[in-house]
Amino acid sequence: MKRMQITAFFIAIALYNIQAWGQETAKETEIAETKIVSLSVEQAVSYALENSRTLKSADIDLEIKERASKYSWNVLLPNVQVTGTLARANEYSPSNYSLYNNLIAPLHNLPAAATDFEDEEARWSVVGGASIGLNLSLAYINQIKAAKADYENGKITFEQSQKEQIMNIKKIFYGLLLQQENLKIQKATLENARQRMVQAQTNYRNGAIPELSLLQTQVNYENSKPEVDTAEMNLNQQLDTFVFLIGMPVGTKVALEGEISPKYIDITADDLIAKYGNESLDIKSLQCSIDSLKLSLGAINLSTWTPALSINYSLSPAYLGDAFSFYKDIGKDDMWYDSGTLSLTLAWNITNMLPWSSNRQQAKDLTANLKKLEITMETLKENQKISVRKAVDTLNQARAQIDSMTRSVQLAQRAYDMTYRAYRNGTTELLDLRDAEQSLNQAKLGLVNQKYNYLSALFDLENTLNADLTSETLSTTEKK
């Protein structure tokens, strides 16, 4: 009995330790799951480039075009085919009768077959076949070049996807920083409202203010809380969306590191267009499409106005003996008959030369599409000039607004500090303090908004010109 009690005691201790270990493990797992990942804009871009589903799909498309370009020469591969046939004749034919009586029967000392061809062995035959054919055309040259041009266009398209992904991630990242700054200001305003409410409660208990003043501070505080909660919820939802976009597991908690602090650049639209106008990926992609269309048009013209050469060589050995014993006579020339041929064929489709043929109509369609693409190229270049000029104007305006808003923030801060001291001393009303605080908040948000507008316009300009302007152009701060 005592031994059983001791055993039960140790079992209880073991169960307790297992339970404690399980709770500790669950707690560690929960902590690991709720771990906040710090993320800078460079880290977000790097992670998106490695894990973005959009880029993974674009990478697969590029692999397909790369493989097509790498093996585009396979149009020059000959067509090789090998066959083997075991056949039984259903009815008598003079050729079979003559073949059997004149060749097969004398070789094997067999009796001659009757005209009804009753000998079963004579009905069977073994025939092998091997053929190799090669078609040559000058149009193949352009087809190979077109496949390589398509691959080059694919590389440009993939680079476009990368650039757009980087630009979008940066815009969203700084947009989230803007939301965080807005939430920070709202929380600071809410804390100020709470402190004023606490001070009003103290003043009311001391008989320094009437109950109405106390109620005003309480209403102001309670009205501000739902706005802050809503802004915080919206920010968390936007962060979840951002996590999904860069390819992180859904539900990952991130803390954005950085600030909205643009580097100012001194640029003119004419200089940018002259230096980077032809670097645009849109222009390069359209030029690749034009080149590819020209190669396709050249291939059609070559196939129309030049002949195609077809080279074919075939072997067709037929066994003359017993069909079921052909393997015994492999290598004996007197037991096999070859009906293969070597042929050289020069083919020229005259119909394709007719102006109203489908071939020439297709060539005319390609020529018309080529003219359309050339017009599109002219339009794209003109639109690029307009976009660059608009972007430069936006940058200059945003920079001027940033300078102005910086001064406004300084003035609004001084006005708020003076109003707050006056309110503490009882020489001004709560409404005046709230107006001063609202003016300060508007000035701060306006400044951050203008900085974000500058960054956003700069990202658009860099994407349009396919240039890294912040690294290639000295900022105003660096020049100073």
FIDRENVEX-699013 format. One line per field, with one value per residue (C-alpha): x, y, z. Coordinates in pm, whole numbers. Example, Ala and Ser with C-alpha at 12.3 -4.5 7.8 and 13.67 -1.06 7.14 Angstrom:
! FIDRENVEX-699013
x = c(1230 1367)
y = c(-450 -106)
z = c(780 714)
//
This chain:
! FIDRENVEX-699013
x = c(0 283 461 147 126 489 432 122 322 593 333 162 494 565 220 264 601 458 170 403 631 331 211 560 593 252 351 677 487 239 523 692 369 307 666 679 906 1087 1079 1255 1164 1474 1389 1029 1139 1396 1143 883 1128 1203 851 604 358 325 699 710 448 638 957 785 679 1038 1165 927 1054 1414 1372 1202 1493 1760 1622 1484 1732 1531 1344 1658 1641 1567 1260 1382 1140 1187 910 870 572 454 173 -57 -220 -597 -645 -450 -268 -52 239 229 188 483 701 638 680 979 1178 1062 971 1299 1511 1351 1268 899 628 479 163 -168 -346 -573 -262 -338 13 -19 351 346 74 304 571 811 892 1115 1133 1362 1339 1507 1376 1505 1319 1521 1389 1536 1231 1372 1643 1388 1189 1497 1565 1201 1222 1531 1364 1064 1294 1454 1108 1028 1329 1212 862 1004 1213 901 720 1009 1024 649 658 937 756 425 589 769 451 251 531 550 172 159 416 185 -103 114 207 -158 -244 43 -93 -443 -318 -122 -436 -634 -375 -390 -768 -735 -489 -716 -1006 -801 -695 -1055 -1167 -909 -1007 -1372 -1314 -1122 -1407 -1192 -1419 -1791 -1936 -2000 -1627 -1568 -1837 -1688 -1348 -1512 -1720 -1414 -1217 -1495 -1561 -1195 -1155 -1370 -1180 -847 -975 -1105 -777 -580 -804 -767 -390 -376 -588 -361 -57 -215 -270 89 218 21 147 515 462 483 251 -86 -110 257 294 533 673 772 1106 1187 1050 909 1219 1268 1595 1547 1693 1751 1634 1475 1237 1448 1764 1582 1427 1760 1947 1694 1431 1540 1591 1219 1118 789 979 1224 940 754 1073 1118 761 835 1153 971 696 953 1112 773 705 1047 979 652 820 1106 865 676 957 1210 1171 1200 1430 1316 1569 1438 1612 1433 1512 1237 1383 1140 1224 1181 1179 963 819 857 1226 1346 1584 1791 1874 1956 2265 2206 2157 2000 1709 1613 1481 1510 1259 1388 1466 1668 1481 1562 1258 1256 911 788 430 319 -22 137 275 -69 -163 -501 -365 -394 -16 10 -293 -124 187 -25 -183 160 271 -36 22 383 272 34 316 536 255 219 592 563 265 447 747 528 332 660 758 423 454 808 710 411 625 891 623 476 819 893 552 575 919 796 497 730 933 615 455 774 746 374 443 690 445 154 366 450 86 -27 235 132 -238 -178 5 -275 -534 -339 -341 -712 -681 -823 -1107 -1092 -1227 -923 -692 -872 -850 -477 -429 -629 -424 -104 -226 -333 8 190 -29 4 383 392 145 359 667 475 356 716 829 536 602 972 892 663 930 1197 965 881 1246 1383 1641 1753 1751 1815 2149 2258 2167 2310 2046 2023 2141 2449 2531 2512)
y = c(0 233 153 244 578 656 566 785 1070 1055 1026 1339 1526 1412 1521 1858 1911 1811 2052 2334 2262 2265 2600 2747 2621 2761 3093 3101 3018 3296 3541 3427 3465 3815 3928 4264 4280 4610 4710 4990 5096 4923 4599 4615 4657 4376 4141 4224 4156 3812 3707 3905 3675 3918 3912 3533 3507 3756 3555 3243 3434 3546 3189 3078 3349 3278 2911 3001 3231 2984 2704 2913 2741 2417 2511 2385 2040 1760 1545 1190 897 521 263 -113 -296 -658 -696 -975 -961 -1019 -1102 -1238 -986 -1056 -874 -1096 -1411 -1316 -1216 -1543 -1779 -1601 -1505 -1647 -2006 -2074 -1939 -2167 -2465 -2411 -2526 -2267 -2101 -2149 -1853 -1830 -1753 -2014 -2033 -1858 -1779 -1596 -1364 -1214 -950 -744 -391 -141 230 520 869 1202 1528 1885 2195 2510 2859 3207 3299 3087 3347 3614 3371 3304 3677 3738 3486 3660 4001 3866 3757 4102 4253 4006 4124 4482 4383 4204 4508 4723 4496 4527 4906 4942 4706 4908 5236 5107 4960 5289 5490 5264 5260 5638 5660 5441 5665 5956 5773 5699 6065 6160 5905 6034 6388 6270 6075 6378 6587 6326 6326 6706 6683 6429 6646 6947 6738 6628 6985 7102 6841 6970 7331 7247 7075 7382 7607 7782 7705 7644 7301 7403 7440 7097 6944 7110 6946 6608 6627 6730 6432 6177 6300 6265 5901 5740 5933 5807 5448 5460 5603 5332 5056 5189 5202 4841 4728 4911 4748 4404 4483 4603 4282 4080 4288 4236 3861 3824 3579 3737 3851 3944 4248 4508 4833 5077 5248 5574 5919 6122 6324 6381 6478 6788 6794 7086 6979 7115 6930 6993 6855 6544 6475 6526 6298 6025 6054 5738 5538 5500 5135 5211 5347 5055 4804 4968 4979 4604 4549 4751 4551 4223 4328 4421 4077 3909 4117 4025 3655 3672 3853 3601 3309 3475 3581 3305 2928 2670 2370 2033 1750 1400 1067 743 374 115 -238 -528 -883 -1146 -1457 -1593 -1293 -1457 -1539 -1206 -1153 -1452 -1286 -938 -827 -1053 -822 -1091 -1129 -761 -516 -139 95 413 733 1053 1362 1728 1948 2318 2458 2804 2900 3114 3183 3371 3624 3734 4076 3947 3626 3568 3585 3931 4052 3945 4135 4447 4409 4389 4697 4888 4777 4884 5235 5241 5149 5423 5674 5534 5587 5953 5995 5820 6050 6360 6231 6166 6530 6640 6399 6513 6879 6815 6617 6889 7153 6937 6895 7266 7354 7091 7214 7572 7452 7257 7570 7769 7500 7467 7833 7787 7502 7714 8004 7774 7611 7947 8053 7732 7759 8116 8027 7728 7943 8195 7919 7784 8133 8170 8462 8287 8053 7679 7748 7967 7689 7435 7667 7712 7337 7269 7523 7357 7012 7133 7292 6972 6753 6996 6983 6602 6585 6814 6604 6293 6468 6554 6194 6057 6292 6204 5831 5886 6089 5825 5554 5756 5817 5488 5683 5704 6079 6091 5913 6067 6426 6607 6715 7073 6973 6803 7103 7332)
z = c(0 89 -238 -433 -253 -336 -701 -717 -562 -830 -1105 -973 -973 -1332 -1449 -1280 -1453 -1790 -1745 -1639 -1936 -2170 -2033 -2063 -2422 -2514 -2357 -2557 -2875 -2807 -2749 -3072 -3264 -3130 -3189 -3361 -3667 -3721 -4086 -4270 -4622 -4763 -4579 -4699 -5060 -5031 -4874 -5139 -5423 -5280 -5178 -5387 -5559 -5848 -5915 -5883 -6156 -6372 -6316 -6452 -6763 -6812 -6778 -7052 -7288 -7196 -7281 -7610 -7698 -7590 -7807 -8091 -8324 -8290 -8611 -8787 -8627 -8876 -8831 -8758 -8747 -8711 -8773 -8779 -8931 -8916 -9174 -9294 -9636 -9630 -10001 -10292 -10510 -10817 -10657 -10348 -10562 -10784 -10489 -10312 -10610 -10765 -10458 -10128 -10236 -10427 -10142 -9883 -10107 -10055 -10291 -10519 -10390 -10561 -10713 -10410 -10206 -9942 -9792 -9452 -9423 -9751 -9623 -9356 -9416 -9211 -9319 -9136 -9190 -9105 -9239 -9184 -9321 -9303 -9412 -9474 -9528 -9498 -9290 -9007 -8950 -8866 -8654 -8440 -8410 -8317 -8032 -7897 -7932 -7742 -7461 -7446 -7425 -7149 -6950 -6984 -6876 -6572 -6484 -6517 -6272 -6029 -6058 -6013 -5715 -5554 -5618 -5480 -5170 -5100 -5149 -4921 -4661 -4641 -4657 -4346 -4179 -4261 -4095 -3795 -3765 -3787 -3516 -3303 -3322 -3242 -2939 -2819 -2856 -2664 -2385 -2368 -2341 -2060 -1870 -1907 -1776 -1475 -1408 -1444 -1189 -945 -1006 -967 -632 -520 -635 -896 -1196 -1241 -1319 -1681 -1748 -1601 -1820 -2130 -2069 -2007 -2326 -2526 -2394 -2447 -2802 -2895 -2788 -3067 -3335 -3203 -3177 -3534 -3666 -3484 -3620 -3975 -3937 -3816 -4109 -4352 -4190 -4236 -4604 -4638 -4479 -4732 -5026 -4946 -4902 -4525 -4344 -4279 -3918 -3879 -3658 -3796 -3665 -3939 -3891 -4060 -4117 -4402 -4480 -4854 -5019 -5226 -5576 -5810 -6155 -6468 -6697 -7008 -6847 -6729 -7069 -7246 -7005 -6927 -7200 -7380 -7059 -6999 -6974 -7148 -7448 -7447 -7428 -7714 -7921 -7864 -7983 -8297 -8364 -8310 -8550 -8812 -8778 -8819 -9128 -9266 -9204 -9401 -9689 -9700 -9698 -9984 -10216 -10151 -10201 -9924 -9952 -9821 -9785 -9710 -9688 -9603 -9556 -9602 -9575 -9642 -9538 -9813 -9597 -9317 -9135 -8795 -8851 -8985 -8693 -8812 -9142 -9017 -9205 -9509 -9804 -10026 -9782 -9768 -10017 -9961 -10126 -9952 -10138 -10119 -10229 -10262 -10305 -10382 -10305 -10394 -10313 -10606 -10453 -10163 -10410 -10522 -10377 -10253 -10096 -9721 -9694 -9848 -9653 -9332 -9438 -9500 -9155 -8996 -9188 -9067 -8706 -8738 -8839 -8542 -8304 -8449 -8387 -8035 -7983 -8081 -7850 -7564 -7596 -7594 -7295 -7119 -7163 -7018 -6725 -6646 -6654 -6428 -6186 -6171 -6109 -5832 -5673 -5683 -5544 -5269 -5172 -5145 -4941 -4709 -4638 -4576 -4359 -4152 -4060 -3993 -3751 -3560 -3534 -3443 -3170 -3018 -3032 -2864 -2589 -2512 -2516 -2289 -2032 -2045 -1995 -1696 -1550 -1613 -1851 -2158 -2242 -2318 -2667 -2744 -2631 -2846 -3148 -3094 -3060 -3375 -3568 -3448 -3547 -3891 -3945 -3843 -4064 -4352 -4327 -4321 -4610 -4824 -4749 -4855 -5173 -5255 -5207 -5406 -5697 -5687 -5701 -6000 -6177 -6117 -6243 -6555 -6642 -6506 -6307 -5944 -5909 -5535 -5570 -5899 -5812 -5513 -5267 -5153 -4809 -4949 -5165 -4868)
//
